[in-house]
């Protein structure tokens, strides 16, 4: 950052202060044989003997003139009347001198030997204008002593000469002064002294920096003095954009609560300058619903309001307009509800000519697998048919048509009858995935499944309903009406309905869902699976809201003695996950709950605490949290340690007399696996942190216990979903041949996540090879098929990436869905996904979103314009108006955007009302445009 660079001020020749020569230097204590040659050289420097041969005639004259002027100032016989003129001459000499970037200006070099004498003169002069003028000069000369950390003469004399024009000394002086202000502030803070005078001085520096395109320096100095809120008073129309860009880019590198203050300050600046699209993106990052609503209400511009509504809808936040607002613009609520999403998605499909449905065989390309195994991988087994149902759903997601489920014979001829009973739920739900976001035709198709006697099919229809409604809202809310009534439903139907509610209303915070599901969490008479899934669905619906009703109900369940065997039940993990999701992005706010969870006996409390802390710090890159998680991974747990009822000293050790903690080894292993996943979630928000975490995963795979090794591939997939980085999928490809089949299965699934919706040819080829390699292993082959379906998800138009708005905003709903699937696979995939609970894969739907750019006019009619699409370039802190993309191609909208790509309008005929060209963009005709 800019602050570190300040140390490279053209300040100082590395010489020592003259008064230091009086004592013996520490490293001279053993030098008894006189001074060495090196010491002699140092002493020569201290006497400042400048050999005459080094100076030209012009330089010698300058030196003589300055010596004479200093003599006038320091001599006791000199006239007071000459002082002002002498000082002015010295100042002019310094200000008008020129030097290269690497050399020190000659006047400073020649005046340095006289520095101590001038300081003494300053002390002897009476107060007045001449004394202030001398302090002004000494402040500049003090830069040459910056190599001495204890001596901050630049700021010392600057504070003694307050009324002068400090900007005239130039940029390098100002940067050096800013450096010393920071050091002095820290010293006074440590000594608990007042620093108001330094704050006043800082307020004179900031306008100078902003005027001279040094926005980074202005932000840095205000940040160091914890005065960043004052930036609002300094920026103007010319500087606010660059200042805010720098401030927002600093946020991942700051700790709480500084990161919060920076975002809020940037938000307020944007609001002041009527940049509401940028402001609302920051309000979403703050997760402040009041602020988001205020930003939406801050404009009467109908088109801009619609653009803001699209940004809110992308984050899956629910805002219900008042009757007056709805009357003023009936279309606005539709924009907030994402209701036009299927229509625009189909227009993209038409543009790309990919409307024709694809069959699973088009994805498997079995003819390309080795002939020796191709016959084995195509067997018409129930397991293979179930995999095909998933693949069919993922590949045709959102298109409304497919070749497997929507057949002429209706339900009787449906693919549902080609799978076993435990596969009927997932197969029926895949019809909902095919009709993703499109309730019109989808409701009729799923309705047919509700009249079938098989419970699995009915349950699948309920889950399919929730999947279909994910991320969009419709008038009348048919999903709530159909799934909210739990009366008379069997166990599987209840589980599916509960899960469907969670997927459909994820992130909405709807009270109606709370009323239905909360009693199911606390009811001890219900099966643990139903209670756990109800808690998980509530976590999804109220993700990041820290809803006290839900958190208290879940913690009460943990403390309830009637819930026997809570720690042993495999479904308990989803209850702990539901609690953790409530605190997504809450950072320090989670501490209260962590303390409460310490009262929960056994390992359930610890598991919930680790998950809650991970969720609270997701995407922040907080280094201390990463260290804590690595520390958890480092603990050694032995299978032979205490069994139930035994006593054992806690890993961290206790003092005598403290209550001993009994831990279950299996639960402790699960906690370590959570910690591995946590590394990727905390590190995903920032590039440098991501690099470091990926390196740590290599170490964990080499030296970790089996439970840690199973979690590492999933964590690698989670750190960059839908962003197939070669270094990551090459590593995963190696892990997919691991001796431990659980590690291999998780690595295969992670490859699917990594390439989700990208049609990445390299990953597709690797997966085809794996299909041949695992042709005799049913579990691994099932996972290969799922991964193939994910890679070709939405025929290459969808993304699982939780980041949007130019990768600056993290979707909590998307991360929550990805985390749920990871937790289901975390230790032994056979326990859930490879067993009979494969329907948990549908939680991925919460992260699915088209990676398109659709442009509409102010009346929301689709309009095709030329845009340049290229690789995004980081322009933070760059001078001038640098290009924001590189290697672009010109295309006409609608277009697909890859990970890390950015789009911009080709010409100025249209004005984009959004801050980023991504997703739904409202365009306005430029009134000043003239065709070339």
Order of alpha helices (4+ residues) and beta strands (2+ residues): alpha-alpha-alpha-alpha-alpha-alpha-alpha-alpha-alpha-alpha-alpha-alpha-alpha-alpha-alpha-alpha-alpha-alpha-alpha-alpha-alpha-alpha-alpha-alpha-alpha-alpha-alpha-alpha-alpha-alpha-alpha-alpha-alpha-alpha-alpha-alpha-alpha-alpha-alpha-alpha-alpha-beta-beta-beta-alpha-beta-beta-beta-beta-beta-beta-beta-beta
